[in-house]
Amino acid sequence: MEHMKKIFTIIMVLMLTGLLLLSGCGGSPEKVYRIGILSGLDYIVDIAEGFKAKMRELGYIEGENISYEINRTNFEPEREKQIIKKFISDRVDLIFTFPTEVSIAAKKAAQETGIPVLFAFANIEDTGLVESVRRPGGNITGVRYPGPDIAIKRFEIMLEFVPGAKRILIPFQRGYPIVASQMDALRPRAQSLDIELLEAPASNAEELQKDLMKRFNSADTGIDAILFIAEPLAVTPDAFAVIGEFAAKRKLPVGGALMTVGKYSSIFGVNVEIHRAGEDAAVLADKILRGIPAETIPVVSSESYFEINYRAALDLGIEVNEGLLSRADRILR
């Protein structure tokens, strides 16, 4: 009897082993997701790192169950279109783009393909990027950049740095889609304080330099401060260097986006935390890869982040008050 039990046990072990081997040979391997990532502005390229880090936390391991095709441009519309076209021809599982303009281009190109689009650092006001925050539609969702809100915060903080400012220059990329909503938010606020906003649209750094040189050669530049809104021109190195040189010669404060190019620096920035924007996008990507239609996933908004370049302010003779220092998320000394 004991001998029969041993034989039965051996047979069962062999059967179970065989079943396990068969299931291992015949089962489907784990899917490897492919994500095409396009950063359209060097200033925010680290969004991709935040995205990948959070994806790892969520169980997506590069080389095992996910792969990334990462491309970066610096406001190069034609090249961006070609990159997005390649994502589509490669049939990636998800296209992840930032900021606004490349996201608009990706949505348009992927409309009839079934490939979902995820955006970050993108304005949705007056851009047609989504139908609504709660139901974005169009096989797209993402992380909103709160452009009009941040424009107002930048304006109000500039006035705390320079309380007597009455004429504020705002340079921006001519025809860029997110400028109008920000200026619409700024104008009534400025008018209520009797402050003149001097708009300086330009197509490139060279055109902006010509505009500033005309102002510089005037006896009165007509400017008390230079404020950046969210757009690509002022935060590209060439344009920022042009602005920095002009501002240094006239001892003008530059603020809005925190930047340093060579010996020129802005005095403060109000923005979203770049790495966190990527992390927030990863949470949405996980939902999409798990089968939830992108168009049904509500858009989330990034929170603003306030930084002060204390040394740059002191170099201009600006005393930074304790109220500003206490509210800053980061201070560069």
C-alpha positions in Angstrom: 0.0 0.0 0.0 2.8 2.4 0.9 4.5 1.5 -2.4 1.4 2.4 -4.3 1.2 5.8 -2.6 4.8 6.6 -3.6 4.0 5.7 -7.2 0.9 7.8 -7.2 2.8 10.8 -5.7 5.5 10.5 -8.4 3.0 10.4 -11.2 1.2 13.5 -9.8 4.5 15.4 -9.6 5.4 14.4 -13.1 2.0 15.5 -14.4 2.2 18.8 -12.7 5.7 19.4 -14.0 4.5 18.6 -17.5 1.6 21.0 -17.2 3.9 23.8 -16.0 6.3 23.2 -18.9 3.5 23.1 -21.4 2.0 26.4 -20.1 5.4 28.0 -20.2 6.0 26.9 -23.8 2.6 27.7 -25.1 1.7 30.8 -23.2 1.9 34.3 -24.6 4.9 36.4 -23.6 4.3 39.6 -21.6 3.6 42.5 -23.9 6.3 45.0 -24.4 4.7 48.5 -24.7 6.4 51.0 -27.0 6.1 54.8 -26.2 7.2 57.5 -28.5 8.3 60.6 -26.6 8.8 64.0 -28.1 10.1 67.0 -26.2 9.6 70.1 -28.3 11.6 72.5 -26.1 15.0 72.0 -24.5 13.8 74.0 -21.5 11.5 71.2 -20.4 13.2 68.1 -21.7 13.5 66.6 -18.1 9.8 65.9 -18.2 10.8 62.7 -19.9 13.0 61.7 -16.9 10.2 62.3 -14.4 7.9 60.2 -16.7 10.3 57.3 -16.9 11.0 57.3 -13.2 7.3 57.1 -12.3 6.7 54.5 -14.9 9.3 52.3 -13.2 7.5 52.8 -9.9 4.3 51.6 -11.6 5.9 48.4 -12.8 7.1 49.3 -16.3 10.7 48.2 -16.6 12.7 49.4 -19.6 14.0 46.4 -21.5 11.5 44.1 -20.0 7.9 45.3 -20.6 8.4 48.8 -22.0 10.6 50.6 -24.5 10.9 54.3 -25.2 11.8 56.2 -28.4 12.8 59.6 -27.1 13.3 62.6 -29.5 14.0 66.2 -28.6 13.7 69.3 -30.7 13.8 73.0 -29.8 10.9 74.6 -31.5 11.4 73.0 -34.9 7.9 72.4 -36.3 8.8 70.6 -39.5 11.2 68.2 -37.8 8.6 67.6 -35.1 6.0 66.6 -37.7 8.4 64.0 -39.2 9.1 62.5 -35.7 5.4 62.2 -35.0 4.9 60.6 -38.4 7.6 58.0 -37.6 5.9 57.2 -34.3 2.7 56.5 -36.2 4.4 54.4 -38.9 6.1 52.4 -36.1 2.7 51.8 -34.5 3.8 52.8 -31.0 1.3 52.1 -28.2 1.3 55.7 -27.0 2.6 59.1 -28.1 3.8 61.4 -25.3 4.4 65.0 -26.3 5.2 68.3 -24.6 4.7 71.3 -24.7 1.6 72.7 -26.5 2.4 73.0 -30.1 3.9 69.5 -30.6 0.9 68.1 -28.7 -1.5 69.8 -31.1 0.5 68.4 -34.0 0.5 64.9 -32.5 -3.3 65.0 -32.0 -3.9 66.1 -35.5 -1.6 63.4 -37.0 -2.9 60.5 -34.9 -6.6 61.2 -35.2 -7.5 58.3 -37.5 -4.8 55.9 -36.3 -6.2 54.6 -33.0 -2.9 55.6 -31.3 -3.6 57.5 -28.1 -1.8 60.8 -27.4 -0.7 62.0 -24.0 0.5 65.6 -23.4 2.2 67.5 -20.6 3.2 71.2 -20.1 0.4 72.1 -22.6 -2.1 74.9 -22.5 -5.6 73.8 -23.3 -7.3 77.3 -23.3 -8.2 78.4 -26.8 -6.0 75.7 -28.4 -8.5 73.1 -29.3 -6.3 70.4 -27.7 -9.2 68.9 -25.7 -13.0 69.2 -25.7 -13.2 69.6 -21.9 -11.2 68.9 -18.8 -13.6 66.2 -17.6 -13.8 64.4 -21.0 -11.0 65.5 -23.3 -12.2 63.5 -26.4 -10.2 62.9 -29.5 -8.2 59.9 -28.1 -6.1 62.3 -26.0 -5.6 63.4 -22.4 -2.8 64.8 -20.4 -1.4 67.3 -17.9 -2.5 70.9 -18.3 -0.1 73.8 -18.0 -2.1 76.5 -16.2 -0.9 79.2 -18.5 -3.3 82.1 -17.7 -3.1 81.5 -14.0 0.7 81.4 -14.1 0.9 84.6 -16.2 -1.0 86.5 -13.6 1.2 85.1 -10.8 4.3 86.1 -12.7 2.9 89.6 -13.3 2.0 90.1 -9.6 5.3 88.9 -8.4 7.2 91.2 -10.8 5.4 94.1 -9.2 6.5 93.0 -5.8 10.1 93.0 -7.0 9.7 96.3 -8.8 6.8 98.1 -7.1 7.1 101.3 -9.3 7.0 99.5 -12.6 4.5 101.1 -15.0 5.8 99.8 -18.4 6.4 96.1 -18.7 7.8 94.6 -21.9 6.5 91.1 -22.8 8.5 89.3 -25.6 6.9 86.3 -27.3 6.9 84.0 -30.3 4.8 85.6 -33.0 1.6 83.6 -33.7 2.2 81.1 -31.0 -1.2 79.5 -30.0 -1.1 79.9 -26.2 -0.1 83.6 -26.1 -3.6 85.1 -26.6 -5.2 83.4 -23.6 -2.4 84.7 -21.3 -2.5 88.2 -22.7 -6.3 88.2 -22.3 -5.8 87.4 -18.6 -3.1 90.0 -18.1 -4.6 93.0 -19.8 -7.5 93.8 -17.4 -5.2 93.2 -14.4 -2.6 95.6 -15.8 -5.2 98.2 -16.8 -6.7 98.2 -13.3 -3.2 99.1 -11.9 -2.5 101.7 -14.7 0.3 99.6 -16.0 1.1 99.5 -19.7 2.0 96.1 -21.3 4.4 96.5 -24.2 4.0 93.5 -26.5 7.1 92.5 -28.4 6.2 89.6 -30.8 9.1 88.3 -32.9 9.7 85.3 -35.2 13.2 84.6 -33.9 16.1 85.9 -31.8 17.4 88.2 -34.6 14.0 89.9 -35.1 13.7 90.4 -31.3 17.2 91.9 -31.2 16.3 94.5 -33.8 13.2 95.5 -31.8 15.2 95.8 -28.6 18.0 97.8 -30.3 15.5 100.4 -31.5 14.4 100.7 -27.9 17.9 100.9 -26.6 18.9 103.6 -29.0 16.0 105.8 -27.8 16.7 108.3 -25.0 14.0 106.5 -23.0 13.6 102.8 -23.6 10.0 103.0 -22.3 10.5 99.9 -20.2 10.7 99.3 -16.4 10.8 95.5 -16.5 10.8 92.5 -18.8 8.3 89.8 -18.1 8.1 86.3 -19.7 4.9 84.5 -20.3 4.7 80.8 -21.2 5.9 80.6 -24.9 9.0 79.2 -26.5 10.9 82.2 -27.9 12.2 83.9 -24.7 13.4 80.7 -23.1 15.5 79.6 -26.0 19.2 80.3 -25.3 19.7 82.7 -28.3 16.7 84.9 -27.5 17.4 84.9 -23.8 20.9 86.0 -24.4 19.6 88.9 -26.5 17.1 89.9 -23.8 19.8 89.5 -21.1 22.3 91.7 -22.9 19.6 94.4 -23.5 18.4 94.3 -19.9 22.0 94.4 -18.4 22.8 97.6 -20.3 19.6 99.3 -19.0 19.7 97.7 -15.6 16.2 96.2 -16.2 14.9 93.2 -14.2 13.9 90.1 -16.2 11.5 87.6 -14.7 8.8 85.1 -15.2 10.8 82.0 -16.1 14.0 81.2 -14.2 16.9 81.0 -16.6 20.6 81.6 -16.9 22.5 81.9 -20.2 26.2 82.8 -19.9 26.4 85.8 -17.6 22.7 86.8 -17.9 20.0 85.6 -15.4 16.4 86.3 -14.7 15.5 87.2 -11.1 12.6 84.8 -10.6 10.5 82.2 -12.2 6.9 80.9 -11.7 6.4 77.6 -13.5 5.4 74.0 -12.9 7.9 71.6 -11.5 9.2 69.8 -14.6 10.0 66.4 -13.1 6.6 66.3 -11.3 4.8 67.1 -14.6 6.4 63.9 -16.1 5.3 61.9 -13.0 1.7 63.1 -13.3 1.7 62.1 -17.0 3.0 58.6 -16.1 -0.1 58.0 -13.9 -2.3 58.8 -16.9 -0.1 56.6 -19.2 -0.6 53.7 -16.9 -4.4 54.0 -17.2 -4.2 54.2 -21.0 -1.9 51.1 -21.3 -4.3 49.2 -19.0 -7.1 49.8 -21.6 -8.9 52.9 -20.4 -9.7 55.1 -23.5 -7.6 58.3 -23.3 -10.5 60.5 -24.3 -12.4 59.4 -21.1 -9.6 60.2 -18.7 -9.9 63.7 -17.2 -7.1 66.2 -17.7 -5.1 67.0 -14.6 -3.4 70.3 -13.9 0.1 71.0 -12.7 0.7 73.1 -9.6 2.9 76.2 -9.9 6.4 76.4 -8.4 8.1 79.7 -7.4 11.9 80.2 -7.6 14.0 83.3 -6.8 17.6 84.0 -8.1 18.5 86.1 -5.0 22.0 86.9 -6.3 20.7 88.2 -9.7 18.2 90.4 -7.9 20.9 91.9 -5.6 23.2 92.5 -8.6 20.4 94.8 -9.9 20.1 96.6 -6.6 16.7 95.0 -5.8 16.1 94.2 -2.2 14.0 91.0 -2.0 11.4 91.4 0.8 10.8 88.7 3.4 7.3 88.1 2.0 8.7 86.9 -1.3 11.5 84.9 0.3 9.1 83.1 2.6 6.8 82.1 -0.3 9.6 80.8 -2.6 9.8 77.1 -3.1 13.5 77.5 -4.0 16.0 80.3 -3.6 19.3 80.5 -5.5 21.8 82.4 -3.5 
